[in-house]
Amino acid sequence: MPKKGHIPERTCIVCRKKLPKKELLRLCVKGNQIILDRSQKEGGRGAYFCVECFSKIKNLKVWRKLFRALRVKK
């Protein structure tokens, strides 16, 4: 019987649900831009969104949470 390995968990910054890392989308800061990190291996500070909350990204409150999580000035 194969061993189950450790599954890393991350928290969505909007709804605060803890989910496996692979089920979340990661945004990070690269240079002076916020980019979608598809490989989830880019360096730097990142913020995680679940798929449902990522669709709410047009909301101003979500942007404030994102800037705070990434420690970026508006």
CHARMM internal coordinates of N, CA and C (Angstrom, degrees):
IC EDIT
DIST 1 N 1 CA 1.4388
DIST 1 CA 1 C 1.5331
ANGL 1 N 1 CA 1 C 108.65
DIST 1 C 2 N 1.3524
ANGL 1 CA 1 C 2 N 118.10
DIHE 1 N 1 CA 1 C 2 N 125.81
DIST 2 N 2 CA 1.4614
ANGL 1 C 2 N 2 CA 120.17
DIHE 1 CA 1 C 2 N 2 CA -178.51
DIST 2 CA 2 C 1.5312
ANGL 2 N 2 CA 2 C 111.92
DIHE 1 C 2 N 2 CA 2 C -70.68
DIST 2 C 3 N 1.3291
ANGL 2 CA 2 C 3 N 115.23
DIHE 2 N 2 CA 2 C 3 N 147.66
DIST 3 N 3 CA 1.4580
ANGL 2 C 3 N 3 CA 120.73
DIHE 2 CA 2 C 3 N 3 CA 178.31
DIST 3 CA 3 C 1.5183
ANGL 3 N 3 CA 3 C 109.87
DIHE 2 C 3 N 3 CA 3 C -76.30
DIST 3 C 4 N 1.3174
ANGL 3 CA 3 C 4 N 116.07
DIHE 3 N 3 CA 3 C 4 N 145.42
DIST 4 N 4 CA 1.4573
ANGL 3 C 4 N 4 CA 120.73
DIHE 3 CA 3 C 4 N 4 CA 173.20
DIST 4 CA 4 C 1.5206
ANGL 4 N 4 CA 4 C 107.02
DIHE 3 C 4 N 4 CA 4 C -88.97
DIST 4 C 5 N 1.3240
ANGL 4 CA 4 C 5 N 115.34
DIHE 4 N 4 CA 4 C 5 N 127.64
DIST 5 N 5 CA 1.4518
ANGL 4 C 5 N 5 CA 119.43
DIHE 4 CA 4 C 5 N 5 CA 179.90
DIST 5 CA 5 C 1.5150
ANGL 5 N 5 CA 5 C 111.60
DIHE 4 C 5 N 5 CA 5 C -86.40
DIST 5 C 6 N 1.2755
ANGL 5 CA 5 C 6 N 114.32
DIHE 5 N 5 CA 5 C 6 N 176.87
DIST 6 N 6 CA 1.4576
ANGL 5 C 6 N 6 CA 121.35
DIHE 5 CA 5 C 6 N 6 CA 177.58
DIST 6 CA 6 C 1.5247
ANGL 6 N 6 CA 6 C 109.39
DIHE 5 C 6 N 6 CA 6 C -70.69
DIST 6 C 7 N 1.3191
ANGL 6 CA 6 C 7 N 117.83
DIHE 6 N 6 CA 6 C 7 N 131.77
DIST 7 N 7 CA 1.4636
ANGL 6 C 7 N 7 CA 122.37
DIHE 6 CA 6 C 7 N 7 CA 176.55
DIST 7 CA 7 C 1.5213
ANGL 7 N 7 CA 7 C 107.41
DIHE 6 C 7 N 7 CA 7 C -109.32
DIST 7 C 8 N 1.3442
ANGL 7 CA 7 C 8 N 117.60
DIHE 7 N 7 CA 7 C 8 N 113.15
DIST 8 N 8 CA 1.4600
ANGL 7 C 8 N 8 CA 119.58
DIHE 7 CA 7 C 8 N 8 CA -178.43
DIST 8 CA 8 C 1.5303
ANGL 8 N 8 CA 8 C 111.40
DIHE 7 C 8 N 8 CA 8 C -67.51
DIST 8 C 9 N 1.3220
ANGL 8 CA 8 C 9 N 115.85
DIHE 8 N 8 CA 8 C 9 N 138.60
DIST 9 N 9 CA 1.4565
ANGL 8 C 9 N 9 CA 122.07
DIHE 8 CA 8 C 9 N 9 CA 178.46
DIST 9 CA 9 C 1.5227
ANGL 9 N 9 CA 9 C 108.98
DIHE 8 C 9 N 9 CA 9 C -113.90
DIST 9 C 10 N 1.3230
ANGL 9 CA 9 C 10 N 115.20
DIHE 9 N 9 CA 9 C 10 N 146.88
DIST 10 N 10 CA 1.4534
ANGL 9 C 10 N 10 CA 122.55
DIHE 9 CA 9 C 10 N 10 CA 175.36
DIST 10 CA 10 C 1.5213
ANGL 10 N 10 CA 10 C 108.36
DIHE 9 C 10 N 10 CA 10 C -132.96
DIST 10 C 11 N 1.3190
ANGL 10 CA 10 C 11 N 117.30
DIHE 10 N 10 CA 10 C 11 N 164.50
DIST 11 N 11 CA 1.4507
ANGL 10 C 11 N 11 CA 122.76
DIHE 10 CA 10 C 11 N 11 CA -177.68
DIST 11 CA 11 C 1.5155
ANGL 11 N 11 CA 11 C 110.04
DIHE 10 C 11 N 11 CA 11 C -112.17
DIST 11 C 12 N 1.3414
ANGL 11 CA 11 C 12 N 116.15
DIHE 11 N 11 CA 11 C 12 N 132.38
DIST 12 N 12 CA 1.4627
ANGL 11 C 12 N 12 CA 121.77
DIHE 11 CA 11 C 12 N 12 CA 174.67
DIST 12 CA 12 C 1.5242
ANGL 12 N 12 CA 12 C 107.60
DIHE 11 C 12 N 12 CA 12 C -67.56
DIST 12 C 13 N 1.3385
ANGL 12 CA 12 C 13 N 118.44
DIHE 12 N 12 CA 12 C 13 N 132.80
DIST 13 N 13 CA 1.4623
ANGL 12 C 13 N 13 CA 120.17
DIHE 12 CA 12 C 13 N 13 CA -176.20
DIST 13 CA 13 C 1.5197
ANGL 13 N 13 CA 13 C 112.61
DIHE 12 C 13 N 13 CA 13 C -75.82
DIST 13 C 14 N 1.3204
ANGL 13 CA 13 C 14 N 118.71
DIHE 13 N 13 CA 13 C 14 N -12.92
DIST 14 N 14 CA 1.4593
ANGL 13 C 14 N 14 CA 121.10
DIHE 13 CA 13 C 14 N 14 CA -179.25
DIST 14 CA 14 C 1.5263
ANGL 14 N 14 CA 14 C 111.21
DIHE 13 C 14 N 14 CA 14 C -94.19
DIST 14 C 15 N 1.3297
ANGL 14 CA 14 C 15 N 117.64
DIHE 14 N 14 CA 14 C 15 N -58.48
DIST 15 N 15 CA 1.4714
ANGL 14 C 15 N 15 CA 120.50
DIHE 14 CA 14 C 15 N 15 CA -175.11
DIST 15 CA 15 C 1.5292
ANGL 15 N 15 CA 15 C 112.85
DIHE 14 C 15 N 15 CA 15 C -94.66
DIST 15 C 16 N 1.3267
ANGL 15 CA 15 C 16 N 118.02
DIHE 15 N 15 CA 15 C 16 N -9.49
DIST 16 N 16 CA 1.4661
ANGL 15 C 16 N 16 CA 124.71
DIHE 15 CA 15 C 16 N 16 CA 177.18
DIST 16 CA 16 C 1.5319
ANGL 16 N 16 CA 16 C 113.64
DIHE 15 C 16 N 16 CA 16 C 66.72
DIST 16 C 17 N 1.3361
ANGL 16 CA 16 C 17 N 118.07
DIHE 16 N 16 CA 16 C 17 N 22.58
DIST 17 N 17 CA 1.4685
ANGL 16 C 17 N 17 CA 121.40
DIHE 16 CA 16 C 17 N 17 CA 175.66
DIST 17 CA 17 C 1.5170
ANGL 17 N 17 CA 17 C 108.86
DIHE 16 C 17 N 17 CA 17 C -79.48
DIST 17 C 18 N 1.3297
ANGL 17 CA 17 C 18 N 116.05
DIHE 17 N 17 CA 17 C 18 N 141.20
DIST 18 N 18 CA 1.4674
ANGL 17 C 18 N 18 CA 120.93
DIHE 17 CA 17 C 18 N 18 CA 174.15
DIST 18 CA 18 C 1.5200
ANGL 18 N 18 CA 18 C 107.45
DIHE 17 C 18 N 18 CA 18 C -94.15
DIST 18 C 19 N 1.3276
ANGL 18 CA 18 C 19 N 115.76
DIHE 18 N 18 CA 18 C 19 N 124.76
DIST 19 N 19 CA 1.4592
ANGL 18 C 19 N 19 CA 122.23
DIHE 18 CA 18 C 19 N 19 CA -179.23
DIST 19 CA 19 C 1.5217
ANGL 19 N 19 CA 19 C 108.93
DIHE 18 C 19 N 19 CA 19 C -136.55
DIST 19 C 20 N 1.3300
ANGL 19 CA 19 C 20 N 116.89
DIHE 19 N 19 CA 19 C 20 N 160.96
DIST 20 N 20 CA 1.4674
ANGL 19 C 20 N 20 CA 118.78
DIHE 19 CA 19 C 20 N 20 CA 173.39
DIST 20 CA 20 C 1.5301
ANGL 20 N 20 CA 20 C 110.57
DIHE 19 C 20 N 20 CA 20 C -59.10
DIST 20 C 21 N 1.3044
ANGL 20 CA 20 C 21 N 115.83
DIHE 20 N 20 CA 20 C 21 N 143.25
DIST 21 N 21 CA 1.4585
ANGL 20 C 21 N 21 CA 122.58
DIHE 20 CA 20 C 21 N 21 CA -175.20
DIST 21 CA 21 C 1.5286
ANGL 21 N 21 CA 21 C 112.58
DIHE 20 C 21 N 21 CA 21 C -54.16
DIST 21 C 22 N 1.3176
ANGL 21 CA 21 C 22 N 117.62
DIHE 21 N 21 CA 21 C 22 N -37.58
DIST 22 N 22 CA 1.4625
ANGL 21 C 22 N 22 CA 121.29
DIHE 21 CA 21 C 22 N 22 CA -176.54
DIST 22 CA 22 C 1.5205
ANGL 22 N 22 CA 22 C 113.04
DIHE 21 C 22 N 22 CA 22 C -69.82
DIST 22 C 23 N 1.3261
ANGL 22 CA 22 C 23 N 117.98
DIHE 22 N 22 CA 22 C 23 N -17.78
DIST 23 N 23 CA 1.4612
ANGL 22 C 23 N 23 CA 121.35
DIHE 22 CA 22 C 23 N 23 CA 179.41
DIST 23 CA 23 C 1.5207
ANGL 23 N 23 CA 23 C 112.77
DIHE 22 C 23 N 23 CA 23 C -88.74
DIST 23 C 24 N 1.3272
ANGL 23 CA 23 C 24 N 118.00
DIHE 23 N 23 CA 23 C 24 N -3.78
DIST 24 N 24 CA 1.4572
ANGL 23 C 24 N 24 CA 122.45
DIHE 23 CA 23 C 24 N 24 CA -177.11
DIST 24 CA 24 C 1.5257
ANGL 24 N 24 CA 24 C 111.11
DIHE 23 C 24 N 24 CA 24 C -109.19
DIST 24 C 25 N 1.3211
ANGL 24 CA 24 C 25 N 115.40
DIHE 24 N 24 CA 24 C 25 N 157.67
DIST 25 N 25 CA 1.4605
ANGL 24 C 25 N 25 CA 122.54
DIHE 24 CA 24 C 25 N 25 CA 174.47
DIST 25 CA 25 C 1.5164
ANGL 25 N 25 CA 25 C 108.06
DIHE 24 C 25 N 25 CA 25 C -100.80
DIST 25 C 26 N 1.3281
ANGL 25 CA 25 C 26 N 117.15
DIHE 25 N 25 CA 25 C 26 N 140.50
DIST 26 N 26 CA 1.4664
ANGL 25 C 26 N 26 CA 121.23
DIHE 25 CA 25 C 26 N 26 CA -176.62
DIST 26 CA 26 C 1.5194
ANGL 26 N 26 CA 26 C 110.16
DIHE 25 C 26 N 26 CA 26 C -116.02
DIST 26 C 27 N 1.3197
ANGL 26 CA 26 C 27 N 115.69
DIHE 26 N 26 CA 26 C 27 N 130.65
DIST 27 N 27 CA 1.4580
ANGL 26 C 27 N 27 CA 122.24
DIHE 26 CA 26 C 27 N 27 CA 170.97
DIST 27 CA 27 C 1.5138
ANGL 27 N 27 CA 27 C 107.02
DIHE 26 C 27 N 27 CA 27 C -109.86
DIST 27 C 28 N 1.3281
ANGL 27 CA 27 C 28 N 116.51
DIHE 27 N 27 CA 27 C 28 N 141.10
DIST 28 N 28 CA 1.4589
ANGL 27 C 28 N 28 CA 119.52
DIHE 27 CA 27 C 28 N 28 CA 178.99
DIST 28 CA 28 C 1.5176
ANGL 28 N 28 CA 28 C 109.38
DIHE 27 C 28 N 28 CA 28 C -141.92
DIST 28 C 29 N 1.3105
ANGL 28 CA 28 C 29 N 114.98
DIHE 28 N 28 CA 28 C 29 N 168.43
DIST 29 N 29 CA 1.4591
ANGL 28 C 29 N 29 CA 121.93
DIHE 28 CA 28 C 29 N 29 CA 179.24
DIST 29 CA 29 C 1.5173
ANGL 29 N 29 CA 29 C 108.42
DIHE 28 C 29 N 29 CA 29 C -98.57
DIST 29 C 30 N 1.3180
ANGL 29 CA 29 C 30 N 116.26
DIHE 29 N 29 CA 29 C 30 N 126.44
DIST 30 N 30 CA 1.4609
ANGL 29 C 30 N 30 CA 121.61
DIHE 29 CA 29 C 30 N 30 CA 175.96
DIST 30 CA 30 C 1.5218
ANGL 30 N 30 CA 30 C 106.63
DIHE 29 C 30 N 30 CA 30 C -132.12
DIST 30 C 31 N 1.3171
ANGL 30 CA 30 C 31 N 115.70
DIHE 30 N 30 CA 30 C 31 N 115.46
DIST 31 N 31 CA 1.4642
ANGL 30 C 31 N 31 CA 119.24
DIHE 30 CA 30 C 31 N 31 CA -172.75
DIST 31 CA 31 C 1.5181
ANGL 31 N 31 CA 31 C 108.10
DIHE 30 C 31 N 31 CA 31 C 68.52
DIST 31 C 32 N 1.3155
ANGL 31 CA 31 C 32 N 116.77
DIHE 31 N 31 CA 31 C 32 N -122.73
DIST 32 N 32 CA 1.4626
ANGL 31 C 32 N 32 CA 121.35
DIHE 31 CA 31 C 32 N 32 CA 176.86
DIST 32 CA 32 C 1.5184
ANGL 32 N 32 CA 32 C 111.49
DIHE 31 C 32 N 32 CA 32 C -112.28
DIST 32 C 33 N 1.3265
ANGL 32 CA 32 C 33 N 117.26
DIHE 32 N 32 CA 32 C 33 N 20.17
DIST 33 N 33 CA 1.4552
ANGL 32 C 33 N 33 CA 120.89
DIHE 32 CA 32 C 33 N 33 CA -176.80
DIST 33 CA 33 C 1.5216
ANGL 33 N 33 CA 33 C 111.08
DIHE 32 C 33 N 33 CA 33 C -121.41
DIST 33 C 34 N 1.3225
ANGL 33 CA 33 C 34 N 115.02
DIHE 33 N 33 CA 33 C 34 N 149.68
DIST 34 N 34 CA 1.4580
ANGL 33 C 34 N 34 CA 120.98
DIHE 33 CA 33 C 34 N 34 CA 172.74
DIST 34 CA 34 C 1.5205
ANGL 34 N 34 CA 34 C 106.30
DIHE 33 C 34 N 34 CA 34 C -95.75
DIST 34 C 35 N 1.3330
ANGL 34 CA 34 C 35 N 116.52
DIHE 34 N 34 CA 34 C 35 N 122.94
DIST 35 N 35 CA 1.4649
ANGL 34 C 35 N 35 CA 120.40
DIHE 34 CA 34 C 35 N 35 CA -176.46
DIST 35 CA 35 C 1.5272
ANGL 35 N 35 CA 35 C 110.44
DIHE 34 C 35 N 35 CA 35 C -124.07
DIST 35 C 36 N 1.3308
ANGL 35 CA 35 C 36 N 115.86
DIHE 35 N 35 CA 35 C 36 N 156.60
DIST 36 N 36 CA 1.4486
ANGL 35 C 36 N 36 CA 121.93
DIHE 35 CA 35 C 36 N 36 CA 173.55
DIST 36 CA 36 C 1.5182
ANGL 36 N 36 CA 36 C 107.58
DIHE 35 C 36 N 36 CA 36 C -82.35
DIST 36 C 37 N 1.3088
ANGL 36 CA 36 C 37 N 116.39
DIHE 36 N 36 CA 36 C 37 N 121.30
DIST 37 N 37 CA 1.4610
ANGL 36 C 37 N 37 CA 122.76
DIHE 36 CA 36 C 37 N 37 CA -177.95
DIST 37 CA 37 C 1.5211
ANGL 37 N 37 CA 37 C 108.56
DIHE 36 C 37 N 37 CA 37 C -93.99
DIST 37 C 38 N 1.3239
ANGL 37 CA 37 C 38 N 117.04
DIHE 37 N 37 CA 37 C 38 N 92.95
DIST 38 N 38 CA 1.4583
ANGL 37 C 38 N 38 CA 121.61
DIHE 37 CA 37 C 38 N 38 CA -176.29
DIST 38 CA 38 C 1.5291
ANGL 38 N 38 CA 38 C 112.34
DIHE 37 C 38 N 38 CA 38 C -67.56
DIST 38 C 39 N 1.3170
ANGL 38 CA 38 C 39 N 117.76
DIHE 38 N 38 CA 38 C 39 N -36.69
DIST 39 N 39 CA 1.4674
ANGL 38 C 39 N 39 CA 120.65
DIHE 38 CA 38 C 39 N 39 CA -178.26
DIST 39 CA 39 C 1.5245
ANGL 39 N 39 CA 39 C 112.24
DIHE 38 C 39 N 39 CA 39 C -83.02
DIST 39 C 40 N 1.3209
ANGL 39 CA 39 C 40 N 117.44
DIHE 39 N 39 CA 39 C 40 N -13.82
DIST 40 N 40 CA 1.4652
ANGL 39 C 40 N 40 CA 124.75
DIHE 39 CA 39 C 40 N 40 CA -176.35
DIST 40 CA 40 C 1.5220
ANGL 40 N 40 CA 40 C 111.73
DIHE 39 C 40 N 40 CA 40 C 57.11
DIST 40 C 41 N 1.3249
ANGL 40 CA 40 C 41 N 116.24
DIHE 40 N 40 CA 40 C 41 N 31.52
DIST 41 N 41 CA 1.4615
ANGL 40 C 41 N 41 CA 120.70
DIHE 40 CA 40 C 41 N 41 CA -179.81
DIST 41 CA 41 C 1.5195
ANGL 41 N 41 CA 41 C 112.63
DIHE 40 C 41 N 41 CA 41 C -127.79
DIST 41 C 42 N 1.3303
ANGL 41 CA 41 C 42 N 117.79
DIHE 41 N 41 CA 41 C 42 N 3.94
DIST 42 N 42 CA 1.4612
ANGL 41 C 42 N 42 CA 120.31
DIHE 41 CA 41 C 42 N 42 CA 178.19
DIST 42 CA 42 C 1.5272
ANGL 42 N 42 CA 42 C 108.67
DIHE 41 C 42 N 42 CA 42 C -65.11
DIST 42 C 43 N 1.2970
ANGL 42 CA 42 C 43 N 115.17
DIHE 42 N 42 CA 42 C 43 N 151.02
DIST 43 N 43 CA 1.4513
ANGL 42 C 43 N 43 CA 119.48
DIHE 42 CA 42 C 43 N 43 CA 178.65
DIST 43 CA 43 C 1.5191
ANGL 43 N 43 CA 43 C 111.05
DIHE 42 C 43 N 43 CA 43 C -77.32
DIST 43 C 44 N 1.2899
ANGL 43 CA 43 C 44 N 116.05
DIHE 43 N 43 CA 43 C 44 N 168.24
DIST 44 N 44 CA 1.4543
ANGL 43 C 44 N 44 CA 121.15
DIHE 43 CA 43 C 44 N 44 CA 175.82
DIST 44 CA 44 C 1.5169
ANGL 44 N 44 CA 44 C 113.01
DIHE 43 C 44 N 44 CA 44 C 94.17
DIST 44 C 45 N 1.3124
ANGL 44 CA 44 C 45 N 113.52
DIHE 44 N 44 CA 44 C 45 N 177.88
DIST 45 N 45 CA 1.4601
ANGL 44 C 45 N 45 CA 121.01
DIHE 44 CA 44 C 45 N 45 CA -177.55
DIST 45 CA 45 C 1.5150
ANGL 45 N 45 CA 45 C 110.26
DIHE 44 C 45 N 45 CA 45 C -73.05
DIST 45 C 46 N 1.3079
ANGL 45 CA 45 C 46 N 116.53
DIHE 45 N 45 CA 45 C 46 N 137.96
DIST 46 N 46 CA 1.4548
ANGL 45 C 46 N 46 CA 121.41
DIHE 45 CA 45 C 46 N 46 CA -179.36
DIST 46 CA 46 C 1.5131
ANGL 46 N 46 CA 46 C 111.61
DIHE 45 C 46 N 46 CA 46 C -131.22
DIST 46 C 47 N 1.3378
ANGL 46 CA 46 C 47 N 114.83
DIHE 46 N 46 CA 46 C 47 N 161.70
DIST 47 N 47 CA 1.4607
ANGL 46 C 47 N 47 CA 122.10
DIHE 46 CA 46 C 47 N 47 CA 176.62
DIST 47 CA 47 C 1.5242
ANGL 47 N 47 CA 47 C 107.30
DIHE 46 C 47 N 47 CA 47 C -132.33
DIST 47 C 48 N 1.3274
ANGL 47 CA 47 C 48 N 115.97
DIHE 47 N 47 CA 47 C 48 N 141.48
DIST 48 N 48 CA 1.4559
ANGL 47 C 48 N 48 CA 121.09
DIHE 47 CA 47 C 48 N 48 CA -174.99
DIST 48 CA 48 C 1.5234
ANGL 48 N 48 CA 48 C 110.81
DIHE 47 C 48 N 48 CA 48 C -110.23
DIST 48 C 49 N 1.3441
ANGL 48 CA 48 C 49 N 115.28
DIHE 48 N 48 CA 48 C 49 N 141.72
DIST 49 N 49 CA 1.4607
ANGL 48 C 49 N 49 CA 123.41
DIHE 48 CA 48 C 49 N 49 CA 177.47
DIST 49 CA 49 C 1.5124
ANGL 49 N 49 CA 49 C 108.94
DIHE 48 C 49 N 49 CA 49 C -127.57
DIST 49 C 50 N 1.3441
ANGL 49 CA 49 C 50 N 116.91
DIHE 49 N 49 CA 49 C 50 N 141.81
DIST 50 N 50 CA 1.4579
ANGL 49 C 50 N 50 CA 118.54
DIHE 49 CA 49 C 50 N 50 CA 168.14
DIST 50 CA 50 C 1.5320
ANGL 50 N 50 CA 50 C 107.10
DIHE 49 C 50 N 50 CA 50 C -80.20
DIST 50 C 51 N 1.3103
ANGL 50 CA 50 C 51 N 117.27
DIHE 50 N 50 CA 50 C 51 N 164.71
DIST 51 N 51 CA 1.4678
ANGL 50 C 51 N 51 CA 121.58
DIHE 50 CA 50 C 51 N 51 CA -174.47
DIST 51 CA 51 C 1.5307
ANGL 51 N 51 CA 51 C 110.93
DIHE 50 C 51 N 51 CA 51 C -61.71
DIST 51 C 52 N 1.3386
ANGL 51 CA 51 C 52 N 117.65
DIHE 51 N 51 CA 51 C 52 N -39.97
DIST 52 N 52 CA 1.4628
ANGL 51 C 52 N 52 CA 120.79
DIHE 51 CA 51 C 52 N 52 CA -179.85
DIST 52 CA 52 C 1.5220
ANGL 52 N 52 CA 52 C 111.74
DIHE 51 C 52 N 52 CA 52 C -64.06
DIST 52 C 53 N 1.3062
ANGL 52 CA 52 C 53 N 117.40
DIHE 52 N 52 CA 52 C 53 N -41.31
DIST 53 N 53 CA 1.4649
ANGL 52 C 53 N 53 CA 121.40
DIHE 52 CA 52 C 53 N 53 CA -177.90
DIST 53 CA 53 C 1.5283
ANGL 53 N 53 CA 53 C 111.84
DIHE 52 C 53 N 53 CA 53 C -77.16
DIST 53 C 54 N 1.3060
ANGL 53 CA 53 C 54 N 118.02
DIHE 53 N 53 CA 53 C 54 N -25.62
DIST 54 N 54 CA 1.4604
ANGL 53 C 54 N 54 CA 120.18
DIHE 53 CA 53 C 54 N 54 CA 179.35
DIST 54 CA 54 C 1.5254
ANGL 54 N 54 CA 54 C 110.48
DIHE 53 C 54 N 54 CA 54 C -65.01
DIST 54 C 55 N 1.3418
ANGL 54 CA 54 C 55 N 117.22
DIHE 54 N 54 CA 54 C 55 N -29.69
DIST 55 N 55 CA 1.4591
ANGL 54 C 55 N 55 CA 120.13
DIHE 54 CA 54 C 55 N 55 CA 177.31
DIST 55 CA 55 C 1.5283
ANGL 55 N 55 CA 55 C 111.93
DIHE 54 C 55 N 55 CA 55 C -70.95
DIST 55 C 56 N 1.3271
ANGL 55 CA 55 C 56 N 117.74
DIHE 55 N 55 CA 55 C 56 N -16.43
DIST 56 N 56 CA 1.4666
ANGL 55 C 56 N 56 CA 122.37
DIHE 55 CA 55 C 56 N 56 CA 178.90
DIST 56 CA 56 C 1.5196
ANGL 56 N 56 CA 56 C 112.46
DIHE 55 C 56 N 56 CA 56 C -90.55
DIST 56 C 57 N 1.3268
ANGL 56 CA 56 C 57 N 117.74
DIHE 56 N 56 CA 56 C 57 N 10.89
DIST 57 N 57 CA 1.4617
ANGL 56 C 57 N 57 CA 121.05
DIHE 56 CA 56 C 57 N 57 CA -171.90
DIST 57 CA 57 C 1.5344
ANGL 57 N 57 CA 57 C 112.86
DIHE 56 C 57 N 57 CA 57 C -66.66
DIST 57 C 58 N 1.3107
ANGL 57 CA 57 C 58 N 117.77
DIHE 57 N 57 CA 57 C 58 N -14.88
DIST 58 N 58 CA 1.4650
ANGL 57 C 58 N 58 CA 120.48
DIHE 57 CA 57 C 58 N 58 CA 177.69
DIST 58 CA 58 C 1.5226
ANGL 58 N 58 CA 58 C 111.58
DIHE 57 C 58 N 58 CA 58 C -73.58
DIST 58 C 59 N 1.3188
ANGL 58 CA 58 C 59 N 117.43
DIHE 58 N 58 CA 58 C 59 N -15.43
DIST 59 N 59 CA 1.4513
ANGL 58 C 59 N 59 CA 123.20
DIHE 58 CA 58 C 59 N 59 CA -179.53
DIST 59 CA 59 C 1.5351
ANGL 59 N 59 CA 59 C 109.93
DIHE 58 C 59 N 59 CA 59 C -72.48
DIST 59 C 60 N 1.3268
ANGL 59 CA 59 C 60 N 116.55
DIHE 59 N 59 CA 59 C 60 N 135.75
DIST 60 N 60 CA 1.4673
ANGL 59 C 60 N 60 CA 122.09
DIHE 59 CA 59 C 60 N 60 CA -178.02
DIST 60 CA 60 C 1.5265
ANGL 60 N 60 CA 60 C 112.16
DIHE 59 C 60 N 60 CA 60 C -61.84
DIST 60 C 61 N 1.3393
ANGL 60 CA 60 C 61 N 117.76
DIHE 60 N 60 CA 60 C 61 N -38.15
DIST 61 N 61 CA 1.4701
ANGL 60 C 61 N 61 CA 120.23
DIHE 60 CA 60 C 61 N 61 CA -179.81
DIST 61 CA 61 C 1.5228
ANGL 61 N 61 CA 61 C 111.37
DIHE 60 C 61 N 61 CA 61 C -63.98
DIST 61 C 62 N 1.3304
ANGL 61 CA 61 C 62 N 116.90
DIHE 61 N 61 CA 61 C 62 N -35.01
DIST 62 N 62 CA 1.4615
ANGL 61 C 62 N 62 CA 120.53
DIHE 61 CA 61 C 62 N 62 CA 178.24
DIST 62 CA 62 C 1.5225
ANGL 62 N 62 CA 62 C 110.15
DIHE 61 C 62 N 62 CA 62 C -66.48
DIST 62 C 63 N 1.3314
ANGL 62 CA 62 C 63 N 117.34
DIHE 62 N 62 CA 62 C 63 N -40.32
DIST 63 N 63 CA 1.4686
ANGL 62 C 63 N 63 CA 120.79
DIHE 62 CA 62 C 63 N 63 CA 177.54
DIST 63 CA 63 C 1.5217
ANGL 63 N 63 CA 63 C 111.06
DIHE 62 C 63 N 63 CA 63 C -62.21
DIST 63 C 64 N 1.3259
ANGL 63 CA 63 C 64 N 116.81
DIHE 63 N 63 CA 63 C 64 N -40.31
DIST 64 N 64 CA 1.4683
ANGL 63 C 64 N 64 CA 120.06
DIHE 63 CA 63 C 64 N 64 CA 177.98
DIST 64 CA 64 C 1.5274
ANGL 64 N 64 CA 64 C 110.73
DIHE 63 C 64 N 64 CA 64 C -61.74
DIST 64 C 65 N 1.3329
ANGL 64 CA 64 C 65 N 116.52
DIHE 64 N 64 CA 64 C 65 N -42.44
DIST 65 N 65 CA 1.4676
ANGL 64 C 65 N 65 CA 120.24
DIHE 64 CA 64 C 65 N 65 CA 178.19
DIST 65 CA 65 C 1.5217
ANGL 65 N 65 CA 65 C 110.77
DIHE 64 C 65 N 65 CA 65 C -64.47
DIST 65 C 66 N 1.3304
ANGL 65 CA 65 C 66 N 116.45
DIHE 65 N 65 CA 65 C 66 N -38.91
DIST 66 N 66 CA 1.4632
ANGL 65 C 66 N 66 CA 120.61
DIHE 65 CA 65 C 66 N 66 CA 179.44
DIST 66 CA 66 C 1.5241
ANGL 66 N 66 CA 66 C 110.90
DIHE 65 C 66 N 66 CA 66 C -64.76
DIST 66 C 67 N 1.3275
ANGL 66 CA 66 C 67 N 117.33
DIHE 66 N 66 CA 66 C 67 N -47.46
DIST 67 N 67 CA 1.4637
ANGL 66 C 67 N 67 CA 120.16
DIHE 66 CA 66 C 67 N 67 CA 179.85
DIST 67 CA 67 C 1.5241
ANGL 67 N 67 CA 67 C 111.42
DIHE 66 C 67 N 67 CA 67 C -62.37
DIST 67 C 68 N 1.3153
ANGL 67 CA 67 C 68 N 116.14
DIHE 67 N 67 CA 67 C 68 N -37.27
DIST 68 N 68 CA 1.4642
ANGL 67 C 68 N 68 CA 119.24
DIHE 67 CA 67 C 68 N 68 CA 178.77
DIST 68 CA 68 C 1.5310
ANGL 68 N 68 CA 68 C 111.19
DIHE 67 C 68 N 68 CA 68 C -68.37
DIST 68 C 69 N 1.3209
ANGL 68 CA 68 C 69 N 116.71
DIHE 68 N 68 CA 68 C 69 N -42.20
DIST 69 N 69 CA 1.4724
ANGL 68 C 69 N 69 CA 120.60
DIHE 68 CA 68 C 69 N 69 CA 179.96
DIST 69 CA 69 C 1.5260
ANGL 69 N 69 CA 69 C 111.75
DIHE 68 C 69 N 69 CA 69 C -65.67
DIST 69 C 70 N 1.3246
ANGL 69 CA 69 C 70 N 116.25
DIHE 69 N 69 CA 69 C 70 N -37.27
DIST 70 N 70 CA 1.4670
ANGL 69 C 70 N 70 CA 119.95
DIHE 69 CA 69 C 70 N 70 CA -179.45
DIST 70 CA 70 C 1.5271
ANGL 70 N 70 CA 70 C 113.00
DIHE 69 C 70 N 70 CA 70 C -86.93
DIST 70 C 71 N 1.3199
ANGL 70 CA 70 C 71 N 115.61
DIHE 70 N 70 CA 70 C 71 N -6.07
DIST 71 N 71 CA 1.4770
ANGL 70 C 71 N 71 CA 122.10
DIHE 70 CA 70 C 71 N 71 CA -178.74
DIST 71 CA 71 C 1.5327
ANGL 71 N 71 CA 71 C 110.41
DIHE 70 C 71 N 71 CA 71 C 56.92
DIST 71 C 72 N 1.3337
ANGL 71 CA 71 C 72 N 113.70
DIHE 71 N 71 CA 71 C 72 N 50.26
DIST 72 N 72 CA 1.4619
ANGL 71 C 72 N 72 CA 121.52
DIHE 71 CA 71 C 72 N 72 CA 179.55
DIST 72 CA 72 C 1.5167
ANGL 72 N 72 CA 72 C 107.73
DIHE 71 C 72 N 72 CA 72 C -114.67
DIST 72 C 73 N 1.3361
ANGL 72 CA 72 C 73 N 117.16
DIHE 72 N 72 CA 72 C 73 N 140.78
DIST 73 N 73 CA 1.4516
ANGL 72 C 73 N 73 CA 120.50
DIHE 72 CA 72 C 73 N 73 CA 175.91
DIST 73 CA 73 C 1.5169
ANGL 73 N 73 CA 73 C 109.19
DIHE 72 C 73 N 73 CA 73 C -81.37
DIST 73 C 74 N 1.3257
ANGL 73 CA 73 C 74 N 116.55
DIHE 73 N 73 CA 73 C 74 N 146.22
DIST 74 N 74 CA 1.4612
ANGL 73 C 74 N 74 CA 122.22
DIHE 73 CA 73 C 74 N 74 CA -177.91
DIST 74 CA 74 C 1.5028
ANGL 74 N 74 CA 74 C 112.24
DIHE 73 C 74 N 74 CA 74 C -67.81
END
COOR INIT
IC SEED 1 N 1 CA 1 C
IC BUILD
